[in-house]
């Protein structure tokens, strides 16, 4: 349920509010001041929240721009703040921009992508949620090994007896 579903009720809310204003004329200035103060407070709070959120989401793009890398592929090991890696992978339709952003899918899939894009430099992006900043490093298979082991353990195919209803 969102704001769209409340539109029908606004007419009745306005009517009730108008009746209240007519009956309590002496409280109108105080109510207006209170409403204005609450709106300003909420505006300041929302501005700070969204400034922080935009900063987190722009971290990857700012790092890429600062580093000056070109003709590169950046594997996204993590998201950036509250943004997932898939949301950060913003590439053009033709997938041939100066810097491609791709999800890190594991050593085998990454190796296929590396082989299919000769001449490009490869990097890995990780975001430190405690320091609230990302890091861009050259892709190194040695750095992938600890992650690959964890990935293999958590994405192991299910094995065991077939369920009895499929026999």
C-alpha positions in Angstrom: 0.0 0.0 0.0 1.5 3.3 -1.0 0.8 7.0 -1.4 -1.3 6.4 -4.6 -3.9 4.6 -2.5 -4.4 7.6 -0.3 -5.5 10.0 -3.0 -9.2 9.3 -2.6 -9.0 10.1 1.1 -7.4 13.5 0.7 -10.8 15.2 -0.1 -12.2 14.0 3.2 -9.1 14.9 5.1 -9.2 18.4 3.6 -12.9 18.8 4.6 -12.2 17.6 8.2 -9.1 19.8 8.5 -11.1 22.8 7.2 -13.8 22.3 9.8 -11.2 22.0 12.5 -9.5 25.3 11.4 -12.9 27.1 11.5 -13.6 26.0 15.0 -10.1 26.5 16.4 -9.2 29.8 14.8 -6.9 30.9 17.6 -4.8 27.8 17.3 -4.2 28.1 13.5 -1.0 30.2 13.8 0.5 27.8 16.3 -0.5 24.8 14.2 1.1 26.4 11.1 4.3 27.1 13.0 4.4 23.5 14.3 3.7 22.1 10.8 6.5 24.3 9.3 9.0 23.3 12.0 8.2 19.6 11.5 8.6 19.9 7.8 11.9 21.6 8.0 13.1 19.0 10.5 12.1 16.2 8.2 13.7 17.9 5.2 17.0 18.2 7.1 16.8 14.5 8.2 15.9 13.3 4.7 18.6 15.4 3.0 21.3 13.8 5.3 20.0 10.3 4.7 19.9 10.6 0.9 23.3 12.4 0.8 24.9 9.5 2.6 23.1 6.9 0.4 24.1 8.7 -2.8 27.7 8.9 -1.5 27.7 5.1 -0.9 26.3 4.3 -4.3 28.7 6.6 -6.1 31.8 5.2 -4.4 32.6 2.7 -7.2 32.1 5.3 -10.0 34.2 7.9 -8.1 37.0 5.3 -7.6 37.0 4.4 -11.3 37.1 8.0 -12.3 39.9 8.9 -9.8 42.0 6.0 -10.8 41.8 7.0 -14.5 41.5 3.4 -15.7 40.5 2.8 -19.3 39.8 -0.3 -21.4 39.2 -2.3 -18.3 36.8 -4.7 -16.6 35.9 -4.3 -12.9 34.7 -7.4 -11.1 32.2 -6.4 -8.4 32.9 -8.7 -5.4 30.6 -6.7 -3.2 28.0 -4.0 -3.7 28.5 -0.5 -2.5 26.7 0.4 0.7 23.1 -0.7 0.3 23.4 -1.3 -3.4 24.0 -4.9 -4.7 26.6 -5.7 -7.3 24.0 -6.3 -9.9 22.6 -2.8 -9.4 26.1 -1.3 -9.9 26.8 -3.2 -13.2 25.6 -0.4 -15.5 27.0 -1.0 -18.9 25.7 0.1 -22.3 23.7 -2.1 -24.5 26.7 -3.0 -26.7 28.9 -3.9 -23.7 32.0 -2.2 -25.1 32.4 0.9 -22.9 35.8 2.1 -21.6 35.2 0.4 -18.2 32.8 -2.6 -17.9 31.3 -3.4 -14.5 30.5 -7.1 -14.0 29.4 -9.3 -11.1 32.2 -11.6 -9.9 30.7 -15.1 -10.5 33.6 -17.3 -9.5 36.9 -18.3 -10.9 35.6 -20.4 -13.8 33.1 -17.8 -15.1 35.6 -14.9 -14.5 38.2 -16.8 -16.5 35.8 -17.2 -19.4 35.1 -13.5 -19.4 38.8 -12.6 -19.2 39.6 -14.9 -22.1 36.8 -13.3 -24.2 38.1 -9.7 -23.7 41.8 -9.7 -24.6 43.6 -6.5 -24.2 41.6 -5.2 -21.3 42.9 -4.7 -17.8 41.0 -6.4 -15.0 40.2 -5.1 -11.5 38.3 -6.1 -8.4 36.0 -3.8 -6.4 35.3 -4.5 -2.8 33.4 -2.2 -0.3 34.3 -2.1 3.4 31.1 -1.7 5.3 32.9 -0.7 8.5 35.1 2.1 6.9 32.3 3.0 4.4 34.6 3.1 1.5 35.5 0.9 -1.4 38.8 -0.4 -2.8 39.8 -1.0 -6.4 42.6 -3.5 -6.9 44.2 -5.2 -9.9 42.6 -8.6 -10.5 44.9 -11.3 -9.1 44.0 -15.0 -9.1 45.6 -15.3 -5.7 43.1 -12.8 -4.3 40.3 -14.8 -5.8 41.3 -18.1 -4.1 39.8 -17.4 -0.6 36.7 -16.1 -2.1 36.5 -19.0 -4.6 36.7 -21.6 -1.8 33.9 -19.9 0.1 31.8 -19.6 -3.1 32.3 -23.3 -3.9 31.3 -24.3 -0.4 28.1 -22.2 -0.4 27.1 -23.0 -4.0 27.7 -26.8 -3.8 25.2 -28.8 -5.8 22.7 -30.7 -3.6 23.4 -34.4 -3.6 21.7 -37.3 -1.9 18.8 -39.7 -2.5 16.0 -38.6 -4.8 12.8 -37.6 -3.1 10.4 -40.6 -2.9 7.6 -38.8 -4.8 9.9 -38.6 -7.9 10.7 -42.4 -8.0 
